[in-house]
């Protein structure tokens, strides 16, 4: 073998080893992430019961989640769940909103992470099946943050954004666009939730629920790093439903 061919062979071997090493690292990262994602907070029996609907709210399964169809016909909210939380954990909260006149689409996210499908609202809002006059997107925690990213890129197609214990990371300043932020006074990260004021639209509303915390916007138990709520989950979700329904209906 000539010196030139020998050098090429050695280079090929080195590149192959590097490629195999990178694949091994990637495989380890993927396995570690899947293991991390496999442990998540599950819906309580209260949330599961809400999936049965009520006299005024019909709950139906959709291609990627659920529709909470209440007495309203004009306003709809596409809702992204929090990270590592089973989407069904928000059933009671969203049923309450639908009961007050704003229909809600609850999105089931891949591996319970909204950043894996932050454009999920496209298939709902762009569907010929639904004919609402006003569309909003929103979510809780990580879901709210990802909904805010989606909203920032679609302000001309949406009426507004609703975030529960979340904050925007992209500019939402656009003509006619609105935003509602709801969080509990006992949330473990109140300072973060009050940040990024420069990204909010001019039409901005905020509700701080006294005694509320981070986790009680859903029904999935306690959350690490959260504060201790001094009000019940029913009270926190009731106040939230009132605020979200009023906001999305332009009141």
N, C-alpha and C positions, 0 to 999 in steps of 0.2 A: 504494500500500500504506500502510495506517495505521501510525502509530508503534508501536502495540501489536503488530500483525502482524509488523512489521519486527523488533521485539525478540524475538518468538517464533522467527522464522526464524533469527536470529543465534544464539539459544540452542540451537536444534536442530542447527545446523552445528557449534557448539562441542562439544556432547555426542557428535555423530557422530565428530568428530575424536578426542575422548578415548577413545571405544569402540574405534575403529580402532587407536589407539596402544596400548591395553591388549591387544588381540588380537595385535598385532605383537610385543609383549614376551612374551606367553604363547607364541607360536609359536617365538620364539627360545629360550625356556627349555626347551620340549619338545624341540626339535631338539638343543639342547646336551646335555640329559639322555640322549636316545637315543644320541647319539654317544659319550657317556661310558659308557653301559651296553653298547655294542657291543664294547668291549674288556674281556675277562674271562679269568680263568685257566681253562685247560682240563684235563680229566682226563688223566693219564699212561697209558701202556700198562699199567702195573700195575693201575690202577683199572679200566680197560676190561676187562682179563682177568677180574677178579673178577665182572663182570656175567654171566659164563657159569655162575656158581654152582660148587658142588662136590658131592661125594658126600652131604654132610649138609645142604647149603643149596640150596634151589631159588629162583632169582631170576626173578620175573615182572614184566612191565610192568603198571602200574595206570593209572587215568585221569589221574593227575597225578604219576607217578613210578615207583617200583619197590617191590616187597615182597620182602624177604629172609626167606624162610620156612625156618627151621631145625627142629631136633628138638623144640623147646619148643612148648607149646600154651596156656600160661597167661598169659604176660607179653608185652607189646608196647610198642615205643617208636616214636613218630612223630618223625622227624628233619628239622629245617630246615637246609639248607646255608648256608655262609657267603656274605657279599655278594660279588658279582662272581666267583663260583666256579661252574663247571659242576657240577651236582648229582652227576653220575656220578663225580666226583673222590673221593667218599666211599665208593665201592663196597667197596673192600678192608676199610676200617675197619668198615663195617656188616656185611659178611659174617662177619667175625670175631666180632662180638657175637651174630649169629644162630646161629652155629655152637655157641656156648656156652649156648644155650637161650632167648634173648630175641629174638623176631621183630622186624624193623625195617621201618618204612615210610619210604622216602626220598622227600621231596616235591620236585618240580621247581617252582621259584618263577618268577613272571613276571619276565623280564629279569634273572634271577638275584639278585633282591632280596627277601628275606623280608618286608620291611615292606609289600610290595605285595599280600601275601595271608597275613597273620599268623594268620587263622582257618582256614587250610587243613586243620588237624587235624579240624575239625568233620565234614567229609565222610567221613573215615576212621573216627573213633571212633563217629560216629552211624550208620554203615552197618549194615544188617542182615546183611551178608555176613560180618562178623568177630565172633567171640564169645570174646574174651579176658577173663580174670578181672581183670587188672590193666593199666591204661593209664598210660603215661608220655609226656611230650613232652620234646623237647630239641633241641639243635643246636650248631653251631660258630660262634663269633664273632658276626656280626650275626644269624645264624640262631638262635643260642642266646639272644641278647637278645630277639628277637621271640617265641621259644618261651616265654621267661619272662613276657613280657607276656600271652600267651595263657593260660599257667598261672595267673597271678594272678587272672584272670577266671573260671577254671574249676576252682578247687581242690577243689570238692565232687565233681567228675566224674573227677578224676585221682588217681592214687596218688602221683605225684611229678614232678620235673623233673630233667633231666640237662643240664648245660651244659659244653661243652668250650671253654675259652679265652673265656669270656663271663661276664657278671654281670647280676643282676636290676636293674630300675629301678622296679618296683612291689612292694608288700608281698606276701609269700608266706606270712605267718604264718596258718596255719589248722589246726584239729585234724586230726591224722592225715596231714598233707601232709609229703612228704619232698623233699630236694634233695641232689644230688651235683654238686660242682664239680671239674672236672679241668683242670689247666693245666700247662704246662711251665715249669721254672725259668728257661729262657732266652727266654721270651716277651718281646717288646719292650714290653709294657704290663702287667707284673706288678702294679704298684701299683694300676692300675684294677681288675684282676681280684680283688684282695683288698678292694676297697671295698664299700660298701653292706651291711655286715654286719647292720645293723638291719632289713633287708628279708628276711633269710633266715628260713626256718622253724626251729623248735626242733630238729627232726630233720634235721640238716645234716651232710653228710660231705664231706671235701675230700681230693683226691689231687694232690700236686705231683710231677710226673714230673721227676726230676733229669736234666738234660741235654736235656730236650724243649723244643721251641719252639712257636710259634703255628701254622705252616703244616703241620706233620707230622701233624696229626689227619686231614688229607686227603692226596690225591696230586695236586698241581697245581703243584709247583715252589716256588721261593722267593717270599717276600712282602716288599714294601717295609716297612721299619721293624721287621722281625722280628729276633730274636736268632739266633745261629748255634747250631744243635743239636749236641750232642756225643754223641748216640746216634742210631741208625738209625731210619728211619721205621717199619721193621718192629717194632723194640723198643718205640717209643713207642705205636704202635697196638695192639700186643699187651698192654701194660700197661693201656691204656685199655679194651680189650675185656674184660679180666678184671674191672676195677673196675665197669664199667657193667653187665655181666651179673650180677655178685654183688649189686649194689645193687638192680637191678630185680627180682631174684628173692628179695629180702628176706633175703639172707644177711648 
